[in-house]
Amino acid sequence: MVFRPVRLNSSRLNPYPERLHFERSLRRLEGDVLRMGALVEQSFRLSHQSLFDRNLAAAEEIPLLDKQVDRFYRQIELDSAALMTLQAPVARDMRLLSAYMQLVRDLERIGDYAKDLAEIAIKLFPYPSHPCLPEMAVMSHQAQAMLAMSLVALADLDAEAGRQIKEQDDVVDTAYETLYQRLASARDVKGVVEPILLMVLVIRHLERMADHATNIGQRVAYIVTGHR
């Protein structure tokens, strides 16, 4: 008897090639979202250095990072929309893609605020240090920690970790209210009031950055559970 080699049918070995292609595309998209998040984290750290260390080099580095963040943002939105319309994803995939499209907007806004903070820092350079700055630095660290927590929750798809970020947001909100009252009620301001106004903007930006980090955590919980 002569044995003939059996030709394997690749479609039988891999019955769902479209699904495998979709999953690979989804993994690439996830990697892009996390890379965008890392750039935003770096921008936030640099804005902190600009404000509280009076680091001009850090402030000047942020616009370049912001351009990279914006490129990721546009590409991720396009890729997410393409996967939604072309690949017929299942319900959980749709949750993931829609959440990606929303949370990259949150990341992009945090990056914009970091850029704004660097610009404010440069305007504050000529003025002497204000007594509120140490407390503002603590607020900045808290907001940065929230962003880091939200990105870890995203990488791990950890719904509980995503929800816990809201507790930290309450701390930042309290810091904002306290600092705002101190700055707004200042009575012995000598000379120009510009530094006071700029510092009010700083704490407002930090409060909004924390809000966006909270949003990311909530979107992670939605990806995992399907509940908002």
C-alpha positions, -999 to +999 in steps of 0.1 A: +000+000+000+013+035-009+007+061+017-001+095+003+005+127+024-027+142+037-032+178+027-045+196+057-074+220+052-062+253+068-098+264+072-105+233+093-075+239+115-084+275+119-122+276+115-125+313+126-097+332+109-117+364+111-121+361+148-083+355+153-076+386+132-100+406+153-084+395+186-050+404+173-062+438+163-079+442+197-046+434+215-027+459+193-054+485+202-051+477+239-013+482+236-018+516+220-042+527+247-017+518+274+011+535+255-010+566+253-016+564+290+021+561+297+027+593+277+000+611+296+015+600+329+048+614+318+032+647+308+015+649+342+049+642+360+066+669+340+038+694+347+043+687+384+081+694+380+073+726+361+050+739+388+067+728+420+104+726+411+103+756+387+117+733+360+116+751+327+131+722+308+102+700+320+077+726+309+092+728+274+091+690+269+054+687+273+042+701+240+061+674+221+045+647+243+011+663+238+015+659+200+022+622+205-008+618+227-030+635+202-018+612+174-025+581+196-060+596+204-069+600+167-056+566+157-073+548+185-106+563+177-102+554+140-091+518+148-119+513+173-146+525+149-132+503+122-133+472+144-168+480+154-181+484+118-160+458+100-155+429+123-190+423+138-178+421+174-198+403+201-213+422+230-183+422+253-161+434+224-185+463+218-183+473+255-145+472+253-143+492+221-169+518+232-151+522+265-117+526+247-132+554+226-144+571+258-115+566+280-089+579+254-109+611+255-103+612+292-066+606+287-064+632+260-080+658+283-056+650+311-028+655+286-043+689+277-045+699+313-008+689+318+001+712+289-019+740+304-003+735+338+032+738+322+021+771+306+008+784+340+041+773+357+061+795+333+038+825+341+044+818+378+082+816+376+088+854+382+067+854+414+079+843+448+068+809+462+033+810+478+025+793+511-002+771+494+022+755+470+032+725+493-005+716+497-010+720+460+019+697+453+002+670+476-030+674+456-010+669+423+006+638+437-029+624+447-042+631+412-012+614+396-017+584+418-053+582+406-042+582+370-016+554+377-043+534+395-067+537+366-041+526+341-032+495+362-069+487+365-072+490+327-042+468+321-055+441+345-092+447+336-098+449+373-133+462+380-129+466+417-097+485+414-114+508+389-142+515+413-119+522+442-105+553+424-137+572+433-126+572+469-094+590+461-114+615+440-132+625+472-098+634+488-088+655+458-122+673+458-118+681+495-083+695+489-096+716+460-124+731+482-099+738+510-073+755+488-099+774+468-113+789+500-078+799+512-069+815+479-102+832+474-103+847+509-068+861+508-070+897+522-034+908+524-024+904+487+002+929+478+009+940+443-006+921+413-032+894+419-021+873+389-003+846+409-035+840+430-056+837+399-031+813+383-030+791+414-068+789+414-065+777+378-039+751+389-061+735+415-091+736+392-071+717+365-058+692+391-094+686+402-105+680+366-076+657+360-086+636+390-122+635+376-110+621+343-089+595+361-120+585+380-139+582+347-113+558+334-117+536+364-155+536+360-151+527+323-128+497+333-156+485+356-181+488+327-158+468+304-157+439+329-192+439+343-214+456+317-228+479+343-223+516+345 
